[in-house]
Amino acid sequence: MTDPARHRRRPATALALVAPLAACGSGGDGGTPTINLYYPPEQNLQKVVDDCNTQAQGRYRIAYRVLPRQADDQRVQLVRRLAAGDTGMDVLGLDVTWTQEFASADWIREWTGQDRDEVEEGTLAGPLDTARYQDKLYGAPKNTNVQLLWYRTDLVPDAPKTWDDMIKQAQDLKAQGKPYQVLTMGAQYEGLVVLYNTLAESAGGKILSDDGKQAVMDAGTVTALDQLRRFATSGVTSPSFSNATEDPVRLEFQSGKGAFQVNWPFVYPALQEADPELAKKVKWARVPGIDANTPSKVTIGGVNLAVSAYSTHPAESFEAARCLRNAENQKFSAVNDGVPPTIERVYDDPEMAEAYPMKETILEELKEPATRPLTPAYQSISTVMSAILSPPSAIRPEQTADELRDAIADALESKGVLP
């Protein structure tokens, strides 16, 4: 299931399809090997590919094969071809929630030796956690992502520290006849799971056991369910909350209806272009927590680079993947495509200051992140969670926790849901 901010690769301008989807051979005729990179749409990634091809000095050539725009479609294409043992795929761009599933299916290769050491050096711990399975590294984190709180400084002087504070501020604005809505994603899809996961982790809750094999749904997760229900029934959400996804949330905030927005960093360049005057009034902060004395833990997204188990050029594929996600290229992608780096030192680069004025807040959240349940069964777990959590206004904390525990337990055993 997706990191719901696939829009993280879409600044205000439309994405260009930079390469055809049709696969080419991998150089099996003895010529220069072609390393087929299957990766989601990213507007300026071709420049990174071109630079890595120059660096390869003719030893291989990376070809960027653009995956479909929607994450579910991306996963379907990858799964079908890997299940068939397709040798025409080499380097794969995997949503962080897929890495363990693909590793458990033996579809991707382990990163070992110097390749692993280079990936782990200087990479933030949270993104690295998403790239591991059974204490082995199966992905190289290329970019990460994390939501922020965006708020109108002409309406509220300081960012709220908790969801209850934010609800109260919004209710006060509503009583004054001012823009007041708290806008975020509440539709029955991954975005709702991300919102709940952030609340649960912020409350100290556990959805799964540490080994990922048992459904827990402890007291912290019940607290999070209660918080989500109170938010949904507080009178400060948009009427479309239970159907809201990322881009409509962004557009509704840009229309002037919202005082607060919890969304991914892609909203910043979009707002700068769409309404520069409103943009001057908008600041950002860490997503509110549950308790005023405990900082929130915010769910991370992103993309990991993996090498297909069926690649006929694994050595060149690992080298190509290392180049695509090295520090210089991560900085380029951050500045030009708005995708937050996974290598910590990149945030200190002076070029990041203008493109990422919110970089310190992003890094602060990334150093204490929430990861979604790390399990090969995540696709199934996400499906049942989004169904049970929707609509949030109908949540009954204790009963909903019991339903989630049972459904997640079944999903872990591949019961009751489609693969």
NORGI-V523701 format. One record per backbone hydrogen bond with DSSP energy under -1.0 kcal/mol. CO is the residue of the C=O (numbers start at 1). NH is the residue of the N-H. If there is no record, write none. Layout:
co:CO nh:NH
co:CO nh:NH
//
This chain:
co:5 nh:8
co:6 nh:9
co:7 nh:10
co:27 nh:30
co:33 nh:61
co:35 nh:63
co:36 nh:90
co:36 nh:91
co:37 nh:65
co:38 nh:93
co:39 nh:67
co:42 nh:45
co:45 nh:49
co:46 nh:50
co:47 nh:51
co:48 nh:52
co:49 nh:53
co:50 nh:54
co:51 nh:55
co:52 nh:56
co:54 nh:57
co:56 nh:59
co:61 nh:35
co:63 nh:37
co:65 nh:39
co:70 nh:74
co:71 nh:75
co:72 nh:76
co:73 nh:77
co:74 nh:78
co:75 nh:79
co:76 nh:80
co:77 nh:81
co:78 nh:82
co:79 nh:83
co:81 nh:86
co:82 nh:85
co:90 nh:308
co:91 nh:38
co:92 nh:306
co:94 nh:304
co:95 nh:98
co:98 nh:102
co:99 nh:103
co:100 nh:104
co:101 nh:105
co:102 nh:107
co:103 nh:106
co:107 nh:309
co:112 nh:116
co:113 nh:117
co:114 nh:118
co:115 nh:119
co:116 nh:120
co:117 nh:121
co:120 nh:123
co:122 nh:344
co:124 nh:128
co:125 nh:129
co:126 nh:130
co:128 nh:131
co:129 nh:132
co:131 nh:138
co:133 nh:136
co:136 nh:133
co:137 nh:111
co:140 nh:305
co:143 nh:303
co:145 nh:301
co:148 nh:263
co:149 nh:285
co:150 nh:261
co:151 nh:283
co:152 nh:155
co:152 nh:156
co:161 nh:289
co:162 nh:166
co:163 nh:167
co:164 nh:168
co:165 nh:169
co:166 nh:170
co:167 nh:171
co:168 nh:172
co:169 nh:173
co:170 nh:174
co:171 nh:175
co:172 nh:176
co:173 nh:178
co:174 nh:177
co:181 nh:259
co:181 nh:260
co:183 nh:262
co:187 nh:189
co:189 nh:192
co:189 nh:193
co:190 nh:194
co:191 nh:195
co:192 nh:196
co:193 nh:197
co:194 nh:198
co:195 nh:199
co:196 nh:200
co:197 nh:201
co:198 nh:202
co:199 nh:203
co:200 nh:205
co:201 nh:204
co:206 nh:218
co:207 nh:216
co:209 nh:212
co:214 nh:209
co:218 nh:222
co:219 nh:223
co:220 nh:224
co:221 nh:225
co:222 nh:226
co:223 nh:227
co:224 nh:228
co:225 nh:229
co:226 nh:230
co:227 nh:231
co:228 nh:232
co:229 nh:233
co:231 nh:234
co:236 nh:182
co:238 nh:241
co:240 nh:243
co:241 nh:244
co:244 nh:187
co:245 nh:249
co:246 nh:250
co:247 nh:251
co:248 nh:252
co:249 nh:253
co:250 nh:254
co:251 nh:255
co:252 nh:257
co:253 nh:256
co:257 nh:181
co:259 nh:152
co:260 nh:183
co:261 nh:150
co:263 nh:148
co:264 nh:267
co:265 nh:268
co:266 nh:270
co:267 nh:271
co:268 nh:272
co:269 nh:273
co:270 nh:274
co:271 nh:275
co:275 nh:279
co:276 nh:280
co:278 nh:281
co:279 nh:282
co:281 nh:153
co:283 nh:151
co:285 nh:149
co:289 nh:163
co:291 nh:294
co:298 nh:370
co:302 nh:96
co:303 nh:142
co:303 nh:143
co:304 nh:94
co:305 nh:140
co:306 nh:92
co:307 nh:109
co:308 nh:311
co:313 nh:317
co:314 nh:318
co:315 nh:319
co:316 nh:320
co:317 nh:321
co:318 nh:322
co:319 nh:323
co:320 nh:324
co:321 nh:325
co:323 nh:326
co:326 nh:330
co:327 nh:331
co:328 nh:332
co:329 nh:333
co:330 nh:334
co:331 nh:335
co:332 nh:336
co:333 nh:337
co:333 nh:339
co:334 nh:338
co:340 nh:144
co:342 nh:124
co:343 nh:346
co:344 nh:347
co:345 nh:348
co:346 nh:349
co:349 nh:352
co:350 nh:353
co:352 nh:356
co:356 nh:359
co:358 nh:362
co:359 nh:363
co:360 nh:364
co:361 nh:365
co:362 nh:366
co:363 nh:367
co:370 nh:300
co:373 nh:375
co:375 nh:378
co:377 nh:381
co:378 nh:382
co:379 nh:383
co:380 nh:384
co:381 nh:385
co:382 nh:386
co:383 nh:387
co:384 nh:388
co:385 nh:389
co:391 nh:394
co:392 nh:395
co:396 nh:400
co:397 nh:401
co:398 nh:402
co:399 nh:403
co:400 nh:404
co:401 nh:405
co:402 nh:406
co:403 nh:407
co:404 nh:408
co:405 nh:409
co:406 nh:410
co:407 nh:411
co:408 nh:412
co:410 nh:415
co:411 nh:414
//
